[in-house]
Amino acid sequence: MLFLASNGFAQILVKPVDKASQALSKKLEKRATQELREEVSKQKSTLKNEARTTTQDLKELPGRSMQNRKQDTRPSMEELIKDQELKNRLVDADNKTRFVNLFAQWWMLPSEQQLKLRLEYERMLDSMRQIDSSQYRFPKLVNENQFVTIFGWHPHFNGSSYKSYNYKLLTAIAYYSYDIDPYTGDALDTLVINDFLGGEDPANGIVPTAHKKDCKVLLSITSHSEENNAVFLEPSNAAARQHLIDKLIYLLDTSKADGIEINFENVPAIYQDEFYKFVKKLSFNLRGVNPNYSVCMSVPAYDPNNIFNLGKMIKDVDFFIIKGFDFQLDPNSSTGVSKKPVSPLNYSPASGEEDLRSVVERYLASIGQFHANRLILALANYGTLWRTDDKGHELLEYVPYSKIQYDYVMRDSSGLIRIDSNYFVYVWQKLDTINNGRSIIQTELLFDDVQTFRHKFRFLQEYGLAGVGIWPLGYDEGFDNVWTVIEEEFTTINIPPVEGFEQISAISKKARSWSPIMLTVLLYWGIFAAAGFCMALLNADARRRLFQSGFFRMLFLGFFSALILLLGSYFGLFAGKRFMLIVGVILGAFFAYGIIVILQKQKSKAP
């Protein structure tokens, strides 16, 4: 099946870290904080130059650059450690209910908890040094056998922009497109096909470029005109369909591409069965030549006649790509367009409007929930600019994401930017007045950005879909905001075990395996020694002889002082009060010694 990675990756199975004593956790936290502060102080300039900062982050942190900070201002633990789970591991480092662990710490043997904390601490430092973690980043799993799919289209009019795509995240791209001549099955534009084959530089064409980065390439075949589809799918036009299939087999073999993407729209209802037959024949012929060829199909957001019944094509198509965009092209509107976002996700599922949720649910019903992992939801990499006046709404233009950022978000400060929570879309808005203020013109740009993309990415994951698609690639050139969100939402970091960890852990386990025996012996010895001492104190002559000995008195005081210190430390009574503890011990020893001296003098004066 397409897009399943060929190489497995190491899975780190770390047992949950046991809690340990509060005193040790405080000590580890303070030590980690101090060392992290010193590390950050040394690498201020490196962090500033190398750290990725999104536009939203810059808005939220005005005037807080590293250069503006005072030299004596050091970052707090909250600033240094963003990961809440990791912070909890430092705070709740030991479990004070485990006497065996406590005993091992008394013997200065590193416990498994301490070793893991040290490893986590080193990884934090590595992260702060901006070590590239891409080699440890892998796609998330849709299920136990399938990685998430990140799909995109490269339109031919974007030229050679495919050379700069983020292939470390892309699973597959489709070259758009082989536009079908309905009468012959040939391509309407032969120059597009020549570019697909690499043009004058085949070695650096789209297929070899993508394959070098482990990204698959499909050839998109398109037919969007209802009239052309009627001609192409006419039963008597079987020769054109067969010619198209033969041509595709030749192109795939010549280019070494990985399959095709069927991209049809406006298929007449009377030719629905012919369309299914064509898809089945195309799939059968391609896989007969090469069983590894993949067949994908894009399906439109609007399908009032239920032409694309996925359940009837599921055996012939690997993945169905839902075009979750161009909802503004409303066939029910008298003008053909409605003032709606490109990819709306209604706040309320009961709104009755067509949106991403209703379309996904409709196709899920068509294919069955069990096959949700065969659906990819594609979103737009552009926005729509609208003009509204007393005459109504007018769609002015489609605005690529890079132009949105350059011309509206960054440069034009006259407009206000907000998020429409009803559709989960960004809105750039500007009001102008004409005719002496009697008429108001409102200009609005509706687009997706970091927060709305993140919300929609999480939506498709909640529905168990196979992944996400981007139409088209290259429209965000110069900005990685969207790809940063894609990386955060659809990949996970799996850091391999640190060299030497297993050996150290084995030594620690072996040493600590004797702890229960030694602890049991000491406990029994302590119990019988305490019982014998108490019984000896019942005898007056024994008491007199014992307490007349200066050595015994010092041993007695030292034992109970150590016991009090141990219990106090165990229950956290001295946490954060080290100075007061030292002062108390010194004063206590001084007063105890004074009392003993006074008692000795009084005893010497006695008759």
VODRENMI-928430 format. One record per residue (C-alpha): x, y, z; residue in one letter. Coordinates in steps of 0.001 Angstrom, whole numbers. Last residue first. Layout:
REM residues N
- x	y	z	residuo
- X	Y	Z	A
...
//
This chain:
REM residues 607
- x	y	z	residuo
- 29355	14074	98732	P
- 28321	15815	95470	A
- 30693	18451	94170	K
- 31935	16176	91324	S
- 28321	15543	90241	K
- 27592	19229	89937	Q
- 30681	19697	87783	K
- 29726	16750	85535	Q
- 26165	18041	85180	L
- 27441	21447	84113	I
- 29741	19869	81492	V
- 26897	17699	80128	I
- 24604	20734	79904	I
- 27238	22700	78038	G
- 27831	19862	75537	Y
- 24109	19619	74857	A
- 23905	23407	74454	F
- 26748	23460	71897	F
- 25459	20411	69991	A
- 22002	21982	69747	G
- 23467	25313	68632	L
- 25491	23613	65887	I
- 22554	21441	64740	V
- 20180	24403	64718	G
- 22572	26580	62691	V
- 22995	23797	60143	I
- 19219	23341	59871	L
- 18615	27076	59535	M
- 21048	27197	56622	F
- 19477	24153	54934	R
- 15922	25463	55165	K
- 14647	24870	51569	G
- 13259	21466	52521	A
- 13918	20789	56219	F
- 10567	19245	57133	L
- 10437	17228	53908	G
- 9061	14030	55474	F
- 12242	12063	54791	Y
- 14463	15001	55757	S
- 12779	15290	59141	G
- 12944	11535	59660	L
- 16646	11456	58853	L
- 17477	14534	60907	L
- 15542	13155	63919	I
- 17310	9793	63639	L
- 20717	11474	63299	A
- 20044	13476	66451	S
- 18819	10319	68214	F
- 22014	8456	67388	F
- 24338	11376	68121	G
- 22804	11976	71534	L
- 23166	8302	72528	F
- 26684	8074	71125	L
- 27686	11199	73042	M
- 26161	9790	76251	R
- 27814	6426	75639	F
- 31237	8027	75224	F
- 30808	10052	78420	G
- 30092	6892	80433	S
- 28112	7605	83608	Q
- 24997	7173	81529	F
- 25584	3503	80953	L
- 26647	2534	84472	R
- 23726	4287	86146	R
- 21165	2959	83678	R
- 22479	-593	84118	A
- 22279	-290	87926	D
- 18714	994	87698	A
- 17529	-1917	85461	N
- 14639	-967	83203	L
- 17162	734	80901	L
- 18467	-2676	79874	A
- 15023	-3632	78532	M
- 14990	-498	76352	C
- 18477	-1274	75021	F
- 17549	-4876	74244	G
- 14437	-3810	72337	A
- 16392	-1174	70392	A
- 19108	-3676	69494	A
- 16487	-6285	68532	F
- 14649	-3842	66227	I
- 17833	-2361	64745	G
- 19294	-5788	63981	W
- 16014	-6839	62381	Y
- 15937	-3671	60266	L
- 19623	-3980	59393	L
- 19186	-7572	58203	V
- 16077	-6678	56192	T
- 17820	-3691	54596	L
- 20792	-5822	53636	M
- 18557	-8444	52045	I
- 16339	-5829	50306	P
- 19422	-3935	49035	S
- 21159	-6906	47472	W
- 19364	-6396	44134	S
- 20509	-2779	44292	R
- 23979	-3630	43103	A
- 22675	-5754	40231	K
- 20075	-3150	39246	K
- 22668	-363	39220	S
- 25061	-2419	37122	I
- 22259	-3214	34646	A
- 21222	470	34462	S
- 24794	1525	33738	I
- 25087	-1046	30969	Q
- 21692	-122	29471	E
- 22512	3586	29512	F
- 25898	3171	27859	G
- 24910	4744	24561	E
- 21768	6844	24919	V
- 18642	5036	23776	P
- 17179	6294	20491	P
- 15164	9528	20482	I
- 11703	9079	19004	N
- 10265	12453	18031	I
- 6718	12530	16667	T
- 5255	13756	13426	T
- 1817	14848	12245	F
- 902	17774	14511	E
- 4265	19417	15189	E
- 5628	18881	11687	E
- 2414	20108	10092	I
- 2470	23175	12357	V
- 6046	23953	11323	T
- 5042	23379	7729	W
- 2327	26033	8021	V
- 4666	28668	9440	N
- 7522	27847	7032	D
- 7414	31069	5021	F
- 9503	32123	2019	G
- 7458	30178	-527	E
- 3934	29640	777	D
- 2274	29069	-2606	Y
- 4906	26420	-3441	G
- 2666	23398	-2958	L
- -917	23758	-4098	P
- -3112	22477	-2596	W
- -1895	20747	565	I
- -3017	17253	1605	G
- -3458	15795	5083	V
- -3394	12323	6595	G
- -4933	8878	6764	A
- -8132	9955	8500	L
- -8974	8788	12037	G
- -11789	11294	12650	Y
- -9856	12845	15534	E
- -6861	13151	13215	Q
- -8946	15137	10724	L
- -10008	17573	13458	F
- -6466	17914	14799	R
- -5280	19132	11407	F
- -8257	21500	11245	K
- -7411	23109	14605	H
- -3714	23386	13700	R
- -4582	25014	10378	F
- -6774	27516	12225	T
- -4017	28396	14701	Q
- -1143	28672	12212	V
- -2859	30339	9283	D
- -5969	29924	7143	D
- -7397	32706	4976	F
- -10312	35092	4481	L
- -9359	38559	3214	L
- -11995	41223	3675	E
- -12536	44592	2035	T
- -15545	46579	3239	Q
- -16816	49502	1218	I
- -19046	52029	2962	I
- -21190	54545	1120	S
- -22462	57903	2402	R
- -19086	58963	3793	G
- -18598	61820	1418	N
- -19194	59636	-1628	N
- -16721	57017	-451	I
- -15892	55276	2847	T
- -13324	52549	3403	D
- -13308	49642	5886	L
- -10530	47031	6178	K
- -10655	43420	7376	Q
- -8156	40567	7542	W
- -10098	37496	8691	V
- -8481	34266	9904	Y
- -10650	31138	9758	V
- -12231	28769	12269	F
- -15686	29013	10680	Y
- -17735	30314	13622	N
- -14602	31290	15569	S
- -13724	34022	13069	D
- -10141	34825	14000	I
- -9032	38453	13878	R
- -6806	40718	11824	I
- -7505	44445	11454	L
- -6440	46313	8329	G
- -4481	49539	8128	S
- -1240	47813	9106	S
- -521	46654	5567	D
- 3033	45339	5525	R
- 3304	42170	7647	M
- -147	40544	7662	V
- -1454	41983	4391	Y
- 1173	42239	1660	D
- 3904	39863	2840	Y
- 1892	37272	4785	Q
- -1031	37104	2391	I
- 1389	37131	-551	K
- 3120	34049	853	S
- -231	32299	1379	Y
- -1398	32809	-2196	P
- -4311	35266	-2709	V
- -7329	34298	-4838	Y
- -8984	37386	-6277	E
- -11797	39930	-6128	L
- -14783	37826	-5057	L
- -17695	40274	-4951	E
- -20328	40600	-2253	H
- -23472	42748	-2340	G
- -24676	45971	-3952	K
- -24392	48067	-769	D
- -20719	47193	-575	D
- -18593	44105	91	T
- -15269	43339	-1576	R
- -13715	39930	-968	W
- -10160	38528	-1086	L
- -9898	34726	-889	T
- -7107	32735	754	G
- -4351	30368	-340	Y
- -2635	27109	625	N
- -5903	25198	566	A
- -6666	22021	2508	L
- -6674	18342	1491	A
- -8208	15649	3720	L
- -6818	12172	3044	I
- -9098	9126	3272	L
- -7984	5473	3241	R
- -7484	5396	7021	N
- -11234	6000	7377	A
- -11718	2480	6007	H
- -13399	1019	9106	F
- -15694	4044	9196	Q
- -17283	2991	5923	G
- -16530	4233	2395	I
- -19712	6184	1682	S
- -20512	7030	5299	A
- -16957	8286	5695	L
- -17452	10318	2521	Y
- -20474	12067	4010	R
- -18775	12544	7373	E
- -15782	14192	5710	V
- -18044	16519	3716	V
- -20156	17488	6736	S
- -17098	18180	8890	R
- -15235	20170	6255	L
- -18175	22453	5664	D
- -21576	22478	3983	E
- -23984	24499	6066	E
- -26710	22895	8215	G
- -25553	24626	11386	S
- -25938	21434	13453	A
- -22197	20688	13438	P
- -21709	23968	15333	S
- -18374	25760	15092	Y
- -18344	25217	11360	N
- -15095	24206	9735	L
- -14742	26350	6644	P
- -12090	25634	3984	S
- -12049	28425	1371	V
- -13935	30703	3727	P
- -17441	31796	2754	K
- -18853	34737	855	K
- -20837	32696	-1641	S
- -19974	32085	-5279	V
- -21865	30811	-8322	G
- -23788	34061	-8720	T
- -27214	32463	-8158	S
- -25812	30393	-5302	S
- -26603	26670	-5079	N
- -23448	25709	-6976	P
- -21376	27364	-4220	D
- -17782	28079	-5153	L
- -16930	29577	-1748	Q
- -16365	26013	-513	F
- -13181	26077	-2572	D
- -11355	23674	-228	F
- -11558	20285	1453	G
- -10738	18359	-1703	K
- -11051	14861	-228	I
- -8192	12657	-1363	I
- -9173	9006	-1742	F
- -6371	6522	-1234	F
- -5533	3091	-2652	D
- -8138	2939	-5418	V
- -9398	-173	-7230	D
- -10941	-2153	-4372	K
- -12436	1018	-2845	I
- -14219	1999	-6048	M
- -17815	998	-5274	K
- -17587	2075	-1603	G
- -16254	5420	-2697	L
- -19476	6483	-4373	N
- -18218	9520	-6245	F
- -21228	10413	-8341	I
- -23337	11200	-5302	N
- -25551	13569	-7324	N
- -24923	16560	-5032	P
- -21133	16083	-4994	D
- -19632	19247	-3522	Y
- -16312	18812	-1707	A
- -14796	17109	-4728	P
- -13027	13719	-4813	V
- -9362	13205	-5610	S
- -8369	9669	-6549	M
- -5266	7628	-5867	C
- -3793	4713	-7792	V
- -432	3359	-6760	S
- 2009	1382	-8888	Y
- 3696	-1373	-6903	N
- 1910	-4132	-8843	P
- 3743	-2993	-12004	N
- 2407	-3829	-15469	V
- -711	-5596	-14232	G
- -1010	-2924	-11580	R
- -1420	-266	-14256	L
- -3862	-2311	-16302	N
- -6131	-3201	-13371	F
- -6195	365	-12033	S
- -7098	1828	-15418	L
- -9763	-825	-16011	K
- -11363	-248	-12611	K
- -11301	3547	-12975	V
- -12793	3341	-16494	F
- -15538	981	-15328	K
- -16436	3344	-12477	Y
- -16633	6281	-14891	F
- -18831	4265	-17233	E
- -21159	3569	-14298	D
- -21451	7285	-13507	Q
- -22016	8295	-17100	Y
- -25702	9224	-16705	I
- -24819	11312	-13643	A
- -22527	13561	-15655	P
- -18996	13793	-14140	V
- -18468	17367	-12960	N
- -14991	16763	-11525	E
- -12183	14296	-12253	F
- -8740	14119	-10623	N
- -7339	10588	-10855	I
- -3913	10524	-9186	E
- -1318	8281	-10791	I
- 1518	5970	-9840	G
- 5102	5781	-8586	D
- 7115	7708	-11172	A
- 10040	6061	-12994	K
- 9768	8778	-15680	S
- 9816	6372	-18631	T
- 7759	3612	-16978	D
- 5199	6058	-15626	L
- 4947	7854	-18963	L
- 4530	4624	-20957	Y
- 1864	3242	-18628	I
- 77	6609	-18793	L
- 65	6550	-22604	K
- -1387	3040	-22680	D
- -4154	4064	-20273	I
- -4924	7192	-22301	L
- -5086	5158	-25530	H
- -7503	2753	-23837	Q
- -9759	5659	-22879	R
- -9612	7117	-26378	A
- -10458	3704	-27942	A
- -13435	3243	-25599	A
- -15184	6286	-27108	N
- -18377	4405	-28039	S
- -19315	4070	-24359	P
- -19203	7887	-23944	E
- -16895	8547	-20987	L
- -14574	10933	-22864	F
- -17341	12867	-24581	V
- -19480	13318	-21466	A
- -16374	14139	-19459	N
- -15462	16864	-21952	N
- -18921	18417	-21666	E
- -18874	18306	-17847	E
- -15471	19958	-17785	S
- -13092	18997	-14980	H
- -10862	16349	-16563	S
- -7523	15793	-14900	T
- -4762	13185	-14740	I
- -2277	13734	-11897	S
- 1044	11949	-12210	L
- 2270	10592	-8888	L
- 5623	11057	-7179	V
- 6855	9356	-3990	K
- 9154	11103	-1518	C
- 12305	9392	-241	D
- 14384	12619	-536	K
- 16347	11427	-3591	K
- 13011	10219	-4984	H
- 11658	13764	-4959	A
- 14472	15155	-7104	T
- 14453	12085	-9372	P
- 10716	12548	-10067	V
- 10619	16358	-10306	I
- 13362	16621	-12884	G
- 17029	16951	-12028	N
- 18355	14017	-14060	A
- 15869	14825	-16843	P
- 17517	18198	-17584	D
- 16170	19446	-20932	E
- 12580	18688	-19955	G
- 12421	16513	-16854	G
- 9737	14009	-17825	L
- 7104	16132	-16073	F
- 8340	19132	-18045	D
- 7661	17271	-21304	N
- 4211	16374	-20024	I
- 3412	20035	-19417	V
- 4788	20935	-22855	L
- 2389	18413	-24432	T
- -641	20441	-23376	D
- -3992	18790	-24186	L
- -2593	15411	-23187	A
- -3728	12514	-25362	D
- -6886	10499	-24686	G
- -8131	11077	-28253	T
- -11516	12778	-28100	Y
- -11545	13759	-24417	P
- -8135	15465	-24566	D
- -7081	14826	-20960	I
- -5197	17312	-18824	D
- -2050	15551	-17568	Y
- -1433	17750	-14554	S
- -511	18584	-11880	Y
- 2438	16513	-10677	Y
- 1290	14724	-7531	A
- 3402	14715	-4380	I
- 4038	11978	-1844	A
- 5112	11527	1789	T
- 6126	15127	2367	L
- 7726	15954	5718	L
- 11460	15663	4924	K
- 10532	16729	1400	Y
- 9959	20347	2387	N
- 9815	21700	-1163	Y
- 12720	23711	-2628	S
- 13361	21758	-5842	K
- 9623	21572	-6553	Y
- 9777	25316	-7296	S
- 10992	24349	-10782	S
- 8000	25732	-12648	G
- 5030	26688	-10478	N
- 2815	26580	-13603	F
- 3142	22785	-13640	H
- 1190	22491	-10406	P
- 2964	20508	-7651	H
- 242	18906	-5544	W
- 730	17783	-1949	G
- 383	14808	370	F
- 1359	14174	3982	I
- 365	10611	4909	T
- 297	9280	8487	V
- 2093	5985	8918	F
- 272	2669	8636	Q
- 560	-753	10260	N
- -227	-106	13945	E
- -2776	2562	13070	N
- -2620	6139	11887	V
- 957	6205	13151	L
- 2812	9469	13469	K
- 5494	10340	10962	P
- 9075	10215	12250	F
- 11457	12708	13859	R
- 14785	11436	15201	Y
- 16853	12549	12204	Q
- 14960	15854	12275	S
- 16265	16581	15789	S
- 18829	19178	14705	D
- 20785	20199	17808	I
- 19634	23654	18893	Q
- 21904	23874	21937	R
- 18730	24141	24005	M
- 17599	20783	22677	S
- 20929	19204	23561	D
- 20673	20654	27069	L
- 17209	19166	27466	M
- 18541	15850	26225	R
- 21241	15937	28880	E
- 18621	16565	31584	Y
- 16478	13719	30317	E
- 19485	11429	30503	L
- 20291	12582	34037	R
- 16694	12062	35067	L
- 16774	8556	33639	K
- 19870	7732	35674	L
- 18383	9214	38851	Q
- 15190	7195	38469	Q
- 17141	4001	37789	E
- 18929	4499	41098	S
- 22542	5604	41423	P
- 24224	3838	44371	L
- 25367	6155	47167	M
- 24561	3563	49875	W
- 21984	5913	51368	W
- 20447	6179	47867	Q
- 20038	2418	47777	A
- 18240	2561	51145	F
- 15801	5133	49816	L
- 15115	3010	46743	N
- 14428	-5	48988	V
- 12262	2086	51285	F
- 9871	2970	48463	R
- 7224	5268	49958	T
- 9400	8295	49311	K
- 8916	7946	45553	N
- 11510	9989	43765	D
- 11655	12538	40952	A
- 8335	14286	41389	D
- 9619	17752	40519	V
- 12024	16632	37815	L
- 9617	14163	36243	R
- 6826	16729	36469	N
- 8914	19180	34455	K
- 9440	16522	31775	L
- 5689	15983	31515	E
- 5083	19739	31367	Q
- 7471	20291	28452	D
- 8333	23990	28375	K
- 11471	23825	30515	I
- 13677	26899	30491	L
- 11030	29554	30873	E
- 9198	27845	33755	E
- 12521	27078	35506	M
- 13308	30792	35511	S
- 15565	32639	33136	P
- 18319	34789	34642	R
- 18268	38548	34920	T
- 21653	39856	36073	D
- 22742	40723	32560	Q
- 19591	42673	31862	K
- 17478	41407	28989	R
- 17243	43535	25852	N
- 19750	41459	23914	Q
- 17843	38232	24597	M
- 14722	39626	22994	S
- 11758	40464	25200	R
- 10637	43703	23539	G
- 7368	42305	22263	P
- 6797	38604	23078	L
- 3271	37704	21959	E
- 3557	39290	18536	K
- 6909	37644	17938	L
- 5429	34280	18876	D
- 2610	34763	16370	Q
- 5070	35468	13610	T
- 6820	32199	14409	T
- 10207	31968	16037	T
- 12605	29186	15168	R
- 15699	29279	17316	A
- 18986	29629	15466	E
- 19952	33280	15790	N
- 18556	34016	19255	K
- 19570	30645	20689	L
- 23119	31078	19461	T
- 23349	34633	20861	S
- 22224	33550	24308	K
- 24469	30488	24451	Q
- 26613	31042	27524	K
- 23743	32395	29668	S
- 21564	29468	28570	V
- 24122	26975	29847	E
- 24532	28767	33186	E
- 20792	28835	33665	R
- 20527	25177	32752	L
- 23153	24308	35342	E
- 21312	26214	38074	Q
- 17908	24804	37117	T
- 19171	21219	36971	A
- 20793	21556	40408	R
- 17715	23160	41942	K
- 15411	20540	40462	E
- 17658	17675	41482	L
- 17824	18917	45086	K
- 14108	19557	45269	K
- 13433	16087	43881	S
- 15828	14573	46421	L
- 14014	16231	49349	A
- 10615	15235	48008	Q
- 11551	11582	48111	S
- 10896	9399	45074	A
- 8193	8875	42464	K
- 8684	5966	40095	D
- 9422	6715	36455	V
- 7081	4890	34097	P
- 8918	2235	32142	K
- 10719	3461	29058	V
- 10052	1683	25806	L
- 11800	3579	23092	I
- 10776	2439	19639	Q
- 13484	2339	17061	A
- 12371	2932	13511	F
- 11148	685	10844	G
- 12305	1060	7229	N
- 9957	700	4300	S
- 7556	3480	5213	A
- 3935	2918	4190	L
- 3103	5638	1655	F
- 1201	3525	-802	L
- 0	0	0	M
//
